[in-house]
Amino acid sequence: MDFQALLDGIDTDLRPELGREGQVASYIPALARVPVAQFGIALRTCAGEEAAAGDSAVPFSIQSVSKLFTLTLAIRLLGDALWERIHREPSGNPFNSLLQLESEQGVPRNPFINAGAIAVADRLLSTLGARAKDGLLEMLSGLAGEPIGFDAEVAASEGATGFRNIALANFMKSFGKLDNDAAAVLDLYFHQCALRMSCRQLARAAGYLCRDGAHPQGQAEPVLSERQTRRVNALMLTCGTYDAAGEFAYRIGLPCKSGVGGGIVAVVPDRLTLCVWSPAVDASGNSLLGTRALELFASRSGLSIF
């Protein structure tokens, strides 16, 4: 399959639609200033072949796509013990909802909603302590094959305006479901959301998810076991795109993880990883043009897990 021609065609078809629908995540001030008329797409196959089009080399705030990598790091460190305080079910509610935490006594529904990612950050802080941020950067830089860093402005913006996330953390703390100081957990969480990467870097970094856990840069030690990788992909399919996961499974048929910065990572097991980015998002927080790009990719390539 000529993946470069496929991506070029998607970029050509979608570029006229830039800026017509959706809006940037303006509730995070640093994201409100991101130019909306941008679109990038990139992929990396299991064999290391790469293809990219559009604004694929432009770095952006990956936001909730980061939850994929913090979950991976936590699974590496803790194994199944991670699930003692986090469920694995779709939420059916917005990613920042407090509703289910009340009835479920502070245990998040899954690791990809905000409460679940905060719980994962707490586990990382308990395990790695002051090295938690460095540990995350080291893992991501190794996966991408080049240095990855935080966007300090975005992290500060998240910390200054993330009142609902602050409420989530303190609510969980009130149920005894966070071991560390809520402010310290939130600092790690806000920084992970402020990771800055391009489509090309994300397609490379997520490569272990299409390779049964094998490291995308060829390192001998796998990132995850084959079993763990299958389960992360399953969680992406059922929970990775907020309260639109069912729609994504229906329209695209691939495990995906999205972020309100406009990025979406998708996985075709045993074939490739794909990243799309366009800053304008819909009411659920998923990139409008990115979603359309994934739908076009799935239909034109014929690739699906079903």
SULKALIN-V895321 format. One record per backbone hydrogen bond with DSSP energy under -0.5 kcal/mol. NH is the residue of the N-H (numbers start at 1). CO is the residue of the C=O. E is the energy in kcal/mol with one decimal. If there is no record, write none. Layout:
BEGIN
nh=NH co=CO e=E
nh=NH co=CO e=E
END
This chain:
BEGIN
nh=3 co=1 e=-1.4
nh=6 co=2 e=-1.8
nh=7 co=3 e=-2.6
nh=8 co=4 e=-2.5
nh=9 co=5 e=-2.2
nh=10 co=6 e=-1.8
nh=11 co=7 e=-2.5
nh=12 co=8 e=-2.5
nh=13 co=9 e=-2.2
nh=14 co=10 e=-2.1
nh=15 co=11 e=-2.2
nh=16 co=12 e=-0.5
nh=17 co=14 e=-2.2
nh=18 co=15 e=-1.7
nh=20 co=17 e=-2.0
nh=23 co=281 e=-1.5
nh=25 co=260 e=-0.5
nh=26 co=24 e=-2.1
nh=28 co=25 e=-1.6
nh=29 co=27 e=-0.7
nh=31 co=28 e=-1.9
nh=32 co=28 e=-1.3
nh=33 co=29 e=-0.6
nh=34 co=31 e=-1.7
nh=38 co=36 e=-2.2
nh=40 co=277 e=-2.5
nh=41 co=53 e=-2.0
nh=42 co=275 e=-2.3
nh=43 co=51 e=-2.6
nh=44 co=273 e=-2.3
nh=45 co=49 e=-2.8
nh=46 co=271 e=-2.4
nh=48 co=45 e=-1.7
nh=51 co=43 e=-1.7
nh=53 co=41 e=-2.6
nh=55 co=39 e=-3.5
nh=56 co=54 e=-1.0
nh=58 co=55 e=-1.2
nh=59 co=57 e=-0.5
nh=60 co=197 e=-2.7
nh=62 co=60 e=-0.6
nh=62 co=195 e=-2.5
nh=63 co=193 e=-1.8
nh=65 co=62 e=-2.3
nh=66 co=63 e=-1.9
nh=67 co=64 e=-1.4
nh=68 co=65 e=-1.3
nh=69 co=65 e=-0.6
nh=69 co=66 e=-0.7
nh=70 co=66 e=-2.4
nh=71 co=67 e=-2.0
nh=72 co=68 e=-1.5
nh=73 co=69 e=-2.4
nh=74 co=70 e=-2.5
nh=75 co=71 e=-2.5
nh=76 co=72 e=-2.3
nh=77 co=73 e=-1.8
nh=78 co=74 e=-2.9
nh=79 co=75 e=-2.0
nh=81 co=78 e=-1.4
nh=82 co=79 e=-1.6
nh=83 co=80 e=-1.5
nh=84 co=81 e=-1.5
nh=85 co=82 e=-1.0
nh=87 co=108 e=-2.6
nh=89 co=109 e=-2.2
nh=97 co=94 e=-1.8
nh=102 co=98 e=-1.0
nh=102 co=99 e=-0.7
nh=103 co=99 e=-1.0
nh=104 co=100 e=-2.2
nh=105 co=102 e=-1.0
nh=106 co=101 e=-2.9
nh=107 co=104 e=-1.5
nh=108 co=85 e=-0.6
nh=108 co=106 e=-0.7
nh=113 co=110 e=-0.8
nh=114 co=95 e=-2.3
nh=117 co=113 e=-2.4
nh=118 co=114 e=-2.3
nh=119 co=115 e=-2.0
nh=120 co=116 e=-2.1
nh=121 co=117 e=-2.4
nh=122 co=118 e=-2.0
nh=123 co=119 e=-1.8
nh=124 co=120 e=-2.3
nh=125 co=121 e=-2.5
nh=126 co=122 e=-2.1
nh=127 co=123 e=-1.7
nh=128 co=124 e=-3.4
nh=129 co=124 e=-0.5
nh=129 co=125 e=-1.7
nh=131 co=128 e=-1.8
nh=132 co=129 e=-1.8
nh=135 co=131 e=-3.1
nh=136 co=132 e=-2.0
nh=137 co=133 e=-2.4
nh=138 co=134 e=-2.7
nh=139 co=135 e=-2.1
nh=140 co=136 e=-2.5
nh=141 co=137 e=-2.7
nh=142 co=138 e=-2.0
nh=143 co=139 e=-2.1
nh=144 co=140 e=-2.7
nh=145 co=141 e=-1.5
nh=146 co=141 e=-1.0
nh=149 co=196 e=-0.6
nh=151 co=194 e=-2.5
nh=152 co=150 e=-0.8
nh=155 co=151 e=-2.4
nh=156 co=152 e=-2.4
nh=157 co=153 e=-2.3
nh=158 co=154 e=-2.7
nh=159 co=155 e=-2.2
nh=160 co=156 e=-2.0
nh=161 co=157 e=-1.4
nh=162 co=158 e=-1.8
nh=163 co=161 e=-1.9
nh=166 co=162 e=-2.2
nh=167 co=163 e=-2.2
nh=168 co=164 e=-2.5
nh=169 co=165 e=-2.4
nh=170 co=166 e=-2.3
nh=171 co=167 e=-2.4
nh=172 co=168 e=-2.4
nh=173 co=169 e=-2.3
nh=174 co=170 e=-1.9
nh=175 co=171 e=-0.9
nh=175 co=172 e=-0.6
nh=176 co=173 e=-1.6
nh=177 co=172 e=-2.5
nh=185 co=181 e=-2.1
nh=186 co=182 e=-2.6
nh=187 co=183 e=-1.9
nh=188 co=184 e=-1.7
nh=189 co=185 e=-2.4
nh=190 co=186 e=-3.3
nh=191 co=187 e=-1.7
nh=192 co=188 e=-2.3
nh=193 co=189 e=-1.9
nh=194 co=190 e=-0.9
nh=195 co=192 e=-1.4
nh=196 co=149 e=-2.3
nh=197 co=60 e=-2.2
nh=197 co=195 e=-0.6
nh=199 co=56 e=-0.6
nh=200 co=56 e=-1.9
nh=202 co=198 e=-2.5
nh=203 co=199 e=-2.7
nh=204 co=200 e=-1.8
nh=205 co=201 e=-3.0
nh=206 co=202 e=-2.2
nh=207 co=204 e=-1.9
nh=208 co=205 e=-0.6
nh=209 co=206 e=-2.1
nh=210 co=207 e=-1.3
nh=211 co=208 e=-0.7
nh=213 co=208 e=-2.7
nh=214 co=211 e=-2.0
nh=215 co=219 e=-0.6
nh=218 co=215 e=-1.7
nh=223 co=213 e=-2.8
nh=224 co=213 e=-1.0
nh=229 co=225 e=-2.5
nh=230 co=226 e=-2.1
nh=231 co=227 e=-1.6
nh=232 co=228 e=-2.1
nh=233 co=229 e=-2.4
nh=234 co=230 e=-2.0
nh=235 co=231 e=-2.1
nh=236 co=232 e=-2.1
nh=237 co=233 e=-2.1
nh=238 co=234 e=-2.1
nh=239 co=235 e=-2.6
nh=240 co=236 e=-1.8
nh=242 co=239 e=-0.9
nh=244 co=241 e=-1.7
nh=245 co=242 e=-1.0
nh=248 co=244 e=-2.3
nh=249 co=245 e=-2.4
nh=250 co=246 e=-2.1
nh=251 co=247 e=-2.8
nh=252 co=248 e=-2.9
nh=253 co=248 e=-1.6
nh=255 co=267 e=-0.7
nh=256 co=236 e=-0.5
nh=257 co=265 e=-2.3
nh=258 co=240 e=-2.0
nh=259 co=263 e=-1.7
nh=262 co=259 e=-2.0
nh=264 co=276 e=-2.4
nh=265 co=257 e=-2.7
nh=266 co=274 e=-3.2
nh=267 co=255 e=-2.0
nh=268 co=272 e=-3.0
nh=269 co=267 e=-0.6
nh=270 co=210 e=-1.3
nh=271 co=268 e=-2.4
nh=272 co=268 e=-2.0
nh=273 co=44 e=-2.3
nh=274 co=266 e=-2.7
nh=275 co=42 e=-3.0
nh=276 co=264 e=-2.4
nh=277 co=40 e=-2.4
nh=278 co=262 e=-1.6
nh=281 co=23 e=-2.6
nh=282 co=286 e=-2.5
nh=285 co=282 e=-1.4
nh=288 co=280 e=-2.1
nh=289 co=280 e=-0.5
nh=291 co=287 e=-2.1
nh=292 co=288 e=-1.9
nh=293 co=289 e=-2.4
nh=294 co=290 e=-2.2
nh=295 co=291 e=-2.1
nh=296 co=292 e=-2.5
nh=297 co=293 e=-2.6
nh=298 co=294 e=-2.6
nh=299 co=295 e=-2.2
nh=300 co=296 e=-2.8
nh=301 co=297 e=-2.4
nh=302 co=298 e=-1.6
nh=305 co=253 e=-2.4
END
